[in-house]
Structures are given as structure tokens and as C-alpha cells.
């Protein structure tokens, strides 16, 4: 308990000792005040025990009511002073002091010096250049591209004014100027501010205001400024007005050139001609009224001032004027030797430079010919055609208009030996017999021809003479200068006059010769024309008769039949494939649709291909239709039909055609009969025959479907493995015109009953065919069997797959046709 009381007493004593030490709460600081204003200098102390006082400029300052008064509660430690109605005398260094709390304490306080500034508005700023004052509104002269310095001074201000620089409304950066401040000598309480601007000026600154602005709180407007006008001097630049854009024509157009100069200070203008050293003009304008060709030149405008000279600017004046021929020659009259050459010259002026055209006027005719397009004209290998008047035409174009000038004519004469104008002469002259022939040759000669003769054969005739029917006319003047026409007239020309006639022309310079051929045409008599027409008609009739005869012969018979076409075989090919049955063989229907037709006859059971009828009259290689038809390996040819016809007569073709028609009309009936006979053939074999021979004897020339001898290969359904063996045996069979198979089980058996007459013929070995005629055969064999051939005789070629049939008549082979 005692310890606690002692601790509290010690702590209280310690706190009491601590509270006795005086410290600063707030010291006075620099303060500005306007004249007549009030200012407070702060001075506040913690634990204030001593006495407060103030000093000004190192001297004690007492308190005066209404001027210097305490502004705070001193007991609370606020020793601040209020200064009223501030004036220049109040301006100075102030400090606050506090005495120690006890004579033994060391806590007396003295504040830092606080400046009381009683503001004084500075005078208006001024500008100076090299210590020379520049009045407001005057020019400040500088040179473009060079740095210039100017000074701005603000005096008698307190504090010193802050100075800023402006060009126009643009404030210059602070890096381009600096400011120094110093107290005035005569008024130490005021300041002088000096700012120096160093800046590089440009042409665009010329005429702009340069302002020095002094910023000070004592100013009523807070700032004052002074400005001068920038006088930036720069080198001249020139521009040109009045340069013509279109053609300038002499004596018509006016030209005024103006040299516009931009310079400071003003520049002097100088006009010069390009390439000349002399000055053309010092004036601003140069006028040409009107412009002449002598004014054509390049004009240069240049300006100079103390700063420098401008770049020159040029304009070209090109005065246009019409062409004018100055000289043409070499002389008004030029004489040249034939086949030699001469040169004509033309000299002209004009702007643009003229173009030249040489024009020849042919004498007498008045026609003109353009000979050249240069200032000089070279006439080479001259002929009399070069004679005439030559003019030189000089031309140019001004403002889109063509202007020409024509020279005086130059006459060109050609002298020399005679010269025939070959391009005017017809080398061949034709005339009807009995008419007069006129041979004309045009030639030129200067001097005139001394001798002109016509020659032919051994005769010679001079111009102006005649001999018998031949007259050499006098020379006639041609339309061309120094040219003549020589004519030879042959009266009543006949065949003996058809020859070459030679014209010889001579003069003092030489000679020339030309040959003309005379052709005498014999007239064609009416009897000759009639004879030719009759001969043509006879030939035409003979050709017509031969064609008709050929059509009616047997050789042309089948080729003209309408029921056989090469395309029928192609149709058969496609039908064979489409009608193929289950047993691998092609079946034909008897509908008469055209499938399986050959020679106009509808084929019955079994796929049949035709040997074209004309195969019997042409080469064996011509008809390969069946082979073509059987291009696939599964085509099989089963039947061979041989159809006898009566002896060939002029009417046999007609009979065959009638048979084709009757066969087509009776196709359905024949098909039914064929089916019945086919059933008999399967059981009877060779015994089954038809009575076709009897019907043939009764019908005469008409052949019917029943007259065909058909042999069908038997199908061994019970022994299919013997099928290929039977086919191999086919090649050993010998085919007769009326085939008879004597084996008991032949591979080919007749389908129809054979007529008794045929049977007797078969027994006796006689030829069962009719007394001669055309045989039509149809054959179908298995392609897979290598049956080399079926022909008369015993030869075979097993290696060949080509199959063919040979037909004989009266023991003599007629035709072999490939299948």
C-alpha cells in the first residue's frame, strides 16, 4: 500500500516536471500582404510559462492598439501578432520570442525569421534589345533561321514579378528563356526581374506580336504585359503569273508576265533571258502586245534583298507563226537525163517547224502525184514520167488549224533516148478475123524521135507510110509532155497476120524497142455449134441407155433389190443375240418383224444368216457379213438352205423379186408348214421330203418358201458329250448343189420332203438341180466348231476359223463367199 502511494507521487512529480518544458506548436512563416491589408504572424507554444515578445529586423517591437496587437489567447499559448493596415514600414523580418518558464529552466524559445512582405506592384514591364529599349508596338527585327535575343524587365515590385513570353497566343517554352531577380538599388524593399528570350524565328512569325507578360498579385489584373511586332526578315520567293497555256500566235495574241515576290525586306526584281547575261527588265511586269516571233525565248524572274536571292523561276514563250517557203530549187527549171537522178530542195520557216510535201503536176492531164515528204526530194532513175512541175508545200498546225504555204513551181524536164511507156501498152492485141487491127504503143522522147519504124517478119514500115493492108500512121501527140502514140493498122486481119510486131524508135540520144503480139480469132460457125450440141446430146443418150441396160442385167439385179440391205445383216446380228434361247442357240419368230431376214425371206426355226446375193458376182472377200454377224463365240449356224431357180433370163431378177414378195405375204403360212415338217424331220430323218420340185415345175419362174432344201443338224439330247464330235465331222461333208446325206444319222438332215423327181435323181446319181439358174444359199454353223469349210472337194483347212460356202453350177464353181 505504501509502495503504491509512493509510485503515484513520483509519477505526478514527473508529469509536473514534463509539463513545465515549453515547445513550439507553430512558428511564424513568410507572409505576403497587399498595402492596406491585414496580416497575422502565427506564434503558438505548448506549456507556455514565459513571456511572449516580437522583434522586427532584429529590434523589439511593441504592441500598439490598431496597428500591432495580439491576435490570440496568450494564456493558452497563442502569441500570434496581428498587423493592421500594412504598409511599406511593416515589411521586414519578424521573429517571435518566449522567455524561460523559470530562471533555472532552459526552455526560452526564439522562432525562425518570418518575412512579412508588403506587396508592391511593379512598374509596367519593358523590352530591351542590346540595352536599347523597344517601345511597345514597335518592330522587333530578326532574321529567319537565325536565333535572336530580346530582354523583358519588370522593376520595383515586391516580390519580383514572374515573367512569361508569348508569340501571338502561343506561349513559348520556359527552356527558351530564364529570369533573374535583384533588389532595386534605390529602393531596397523592391525587386527588379529580368527575363532574356533567345529564340529562332521563322518566316511565319513575321508580323506576329511578341509579348512579355509580368504576373504579380499586386496588379489589379494580376498581370501586365508589353508587346512588340515581329519583323522577321527572310529571303525572297517568287511566283509567276501570265504564263500562256495554249499556243501563242504571232501578231494576234498578247502576253503579260508578272513576277510576284514574297520577301522581307522588299526585294528587287530582275528579268533575264535564258542564256543571256544582260538584264532584260527590272519591272514587275513584262508585256508583249502583240507578241512577235522575236519574243520567243525563255524568261527568268529573280528577286534579291539584303537577306539573299530567290530561286529563279522560268517561263518559255513559244510564238507560233505560219510556215513560209523561203527557197526552192536548185533552179526554176531543172533538166535531167533519162535514167539519171536529180535533187530538189525546199527551205521553209515556221513554228512549229513545217512539214514538207513535194507534189508533181503532170503536164496536160493536170493530175497530181505526191513524190516525197522531206525537205529534199531525190528523183532516181528518172523517166519521162518524172517530167512536170514540182511544188513544195510547207505546213504546220497552230491552235488545231492546218496552215500551208506553197512554193513557186520547179519545172523538171527529162531528155534522153526514146522510152516506151510499157505499163500503158497492151502486149497482146486480139482481133476477129476480117476486122481491122490497131496496134498502139505510147512512148516518150526528148528530143523528138528522128525515126519510128514497125517491123514484122521481113517487112519494115516507117511511120506515115503504108504497104498493102498495113498502114503505119503518123505519130500522134499524147496527153503526156514529150510523149507520142505510134499506131500500126492491119486492115482485114487474117490468120497470117497473127505474129509479133516490133516498134523501133530512135532519136539523137538513143533508141528503144517494144514488141506487141497480134492474135487473130477464127469465128465459130453456126454449123459447128450445132454439131457440138448434137454430139453432147448423143453422148448423154448413150450414157442413159447404158445405165438402164446395166440396171436390167442380172449382174445389177440383186444390188438394186430393195429387200436386201447391208444393214439387214447388222440387224440380224442384234436380233440373234436378243433371241438367244436356253440351249445357247438363236431362235427366230415368224412374226415377220424383219428379224432373221435374208433376201426378203423370213427365216424359220433356227438362226439363219445370209450370203448376200451379189456375193456370187463379186470377190469372195467382199461379203463377210455373216462372219461379222457372228463376232461373239456363242453364235451358231445350223441350217444350210439351197434354193434352185430357173435358168437365168432377163426376167429372172423380176421372178426372184416376185418370189420375195410372195414369200413375205405367205410367211405366216410357211412358218406353220415349216413347224409341221420339222416335227416330221425329227422322226423320219432323210426320208422326210417335200413336194417342192412339183410345185416348182407348175409355178415356172416363181419361187416359194417351200422350194428350199433345208438341212438341220440333229440334236443328240441323250448324248451331249457327242455334240462337238458331230460338229467336227461336218468339215468332212461334201456339199453338192442339191445336197444328199446318205449316212443313217447325218449331222445335217433335210427338213422338207424331197420331191420324187429329186429322189429319182438322187438314186441315179444325176444332178437333181433344175436346168441351171441362180442358187441362193443360207448357212449356219457352230462357231465353236473349227469346221474349216464346206465346199466342193475334199480339201480343208482346219486351222482357219473363217467359214464359207461354195456354190457350183453344172459342175463349175460359181462363187465362194466367206461367212
C-alpha positions, 0 to 999 in steps of 0.5 A: 500500500505504501509502495503504491502511494509512493509510485503515484507521487513520483509519477505526478512529480514527473508529469509536473516536471514534463509539463513545465518544458515549453515547445513550439506548436507553430512558428511564424512563416513568410507572409505576403500582404497587399498595402492596406491589408491585414496580416497575422504572424502565427506564434503558438507554444505548448506549456507556455510559462514565459513571456511572449515578445516580437522583434522586427529586423532584429529590434523589439517591437511593441504592441500598439492598439490598431496597428500591432496587437495580439491576435490570440489567447496568450494564456493558452499559448497563442502569441500570434501578432496581428498587423493592421493596415500594412504598409511599406514600414511593416515589411521586414523580418519578424521573429517571435520570442518566449522567455524561460518558464523559470530562471533555472529552466532552459526552455526560452524559445526564439522562432525562425525569421518570418518575412512579412512582405508588403506587396508592391506592384511593379512598374509596367514591364519593358523590352530591351534589345542590346540595352536599347529599349523597344517601345511597345508596338514597335518592330522587333527585327530578326532574321529567319533561321537565325536565333535572336535575343530580346530582354523583358524587365519588370522593376520595383515590385515586391516580390519580383514579378514572374515573367512569361513570353508569348508569340501571338497566343502561343506561349513559348517554352520556359527552356527558351528563356530564364529570369533573374531577380535583384533588389532595386538599388534605390529602393531596397524593399523592391525587386527588379526581374529580368527575363532574356528570350533567345529564340529562332524565328521563322518566316511565319512569325513575321508580323506576329506580336511578341509579348512579355507578360509580368504576373504579380498579385499586386496588379489589379489584373494580376498581370501586365504585359508589353508587346512588340511586332515581329519583323522577321526578315527572310529571303525572297520567293517568287511566283509567276503569273501570265504564263500562256497555256495554249499556243501563242500566235504571232501578231494576234495574241498578247502576253503579260508576265508578272513576277510576284515576290514574297520577301522581307525586306522588299526585294528587287526584281530582275528579268533575264533571258535564258542564256543571256547575261544582260538584264532584260527588265527590272519591272514587275511586269513584262508585256508583249502586245502583240507578241512577235516571233522575236519574243520567243525565248525563255524568261527568268524572274529573280528577286534579291534583298539584303537577306539573299536571292530567290530561286529563279523561276522560268517561263518559255514563250513559244510564238507560233507563226505560219510556215513560209517557203523561203527557197526552192530549187536548185533552179526554176527549171531543172533538166535531167537525163533519162535514167539519171537522178536529180535533187530538189530542195525546199527551205521553209520557216515556221513554228512549229517547224513545217512539214514538207510535201513535194507534189508533181503536176503532170503536164496536160492531164493536170493530175497530181502525184505526191513524190516525197515528204522531206525537205529534199526530194531525190528523183532516181532513175528518172523517166519521162514520167518524172517530167512536170512541175514540182511544188513544195508545200510547207505546213504546220498546225497552230491552235488545231488549224492546218496552215500551208504555204506553197512554193513557186513551181520547179519545172523538171524536164527529162531528155534522153533516148526514146522510152516506151511507156510499157505499163500503158501498152497492151502486149497482146492485141486480139482481133476477129478475123476480117476486122481491122487491127490497131496496134498502139504503143505510147512512148516518150522522147526528148528530143523528138524521135528522128525515126519510128519504124514497125517491123514484122517478119521481113517487112519494115514500115516507117511511120506515115507510110503504108504497104498493102493492108498495113498502114503505119500512121503518123505519130500522134501527140499524147496527153503526156509532155514529150510523149507520142502514140505510134499506131500500126493498122492491119486492115482485114486481119487474117490468120497470117497476120497473127505474129509479133510486131516490133516498134523501133524508135530512135532519136539523137540520144538513143533508141528503144524497142517494144514488141506487141503480139497480134492474135487473130480469132477464127469465128465459130460457125453456126454449123459447128455449134450445132454439131457440138450440141448434137454430139453432147446430146448423143453422148448423154443418150448413150450414157442413159441407155447404158445405165438402164441396160446395166440396171436390167442385167442380172449382174445389177439385179440383186444390188438394186433389190430393195429387200436386201440391205447391208444393214439387214445383216447388222440387224440380224446380228442384234436380233440373234443375240436378243433371241438367244434361247436356253440351249445357247442357240438363236431362235427366230419368230415368224412374226415377220418383224424383219428379224432373221431376214435374208433376201426378203425371206423370213427365216424359220426355226433356227438362226439363219444368216445370209450370203448376200446375193451379189456375193456370187458376182463379186470377190469372195472377200467382199461379203463377210457379213455373216462372219461379222454377224457372228463376232461373239463365240456363242453364235451358231449356224445350223441350217444350210438352205439351197434354193434352185431357180430357173435358168437365168433370163432377163426376167429372172431378177423380176421372178426372184423379186416376185418370189420375195414378195410372195414369200413375205405375204405367205410367211405366216403360212410357211412358218406353220408348214415349216413347224409341221415338217420339222416335227416330221424331220425329227422322226423320219430323218432323210426320208422326210421330203417335200413336194417342192420340185412339183410345185416348182415345175407348175409355178415356172419362174416363181419361187416359194418358201417351200422350194428350199432344201433345208438341212438341220443338224440333229440334236443328240439330247441323250448324248451331249458329250457327242455334240462337238464330235458331230460338229467336227465331222461336218468339215468332212461333208461334201456339199453338192448343189442339191445336197444328199446325206446318205449316212443313217444319222447325218449331222445335217438332215433335210427338213422338207420332203424331197420331191420324187423327181429329186429322189429319182435323181438322187438314186441315179446319181444325176444332178437333181438341180433344175436346168441351171439358174441362180442358187441362193444359199443360207448357212449356219454353223457352230462357231465353236466348231473349227469346221474349216469349210464346206465346199466342193472337194475334199480339201480343208483347212482346219486351222482357219476359223473363217467359214464359207460356202461354195456354190457350183453350177453344172459342175463349175464353181460359181462363187465362194463367199466367206461367212 
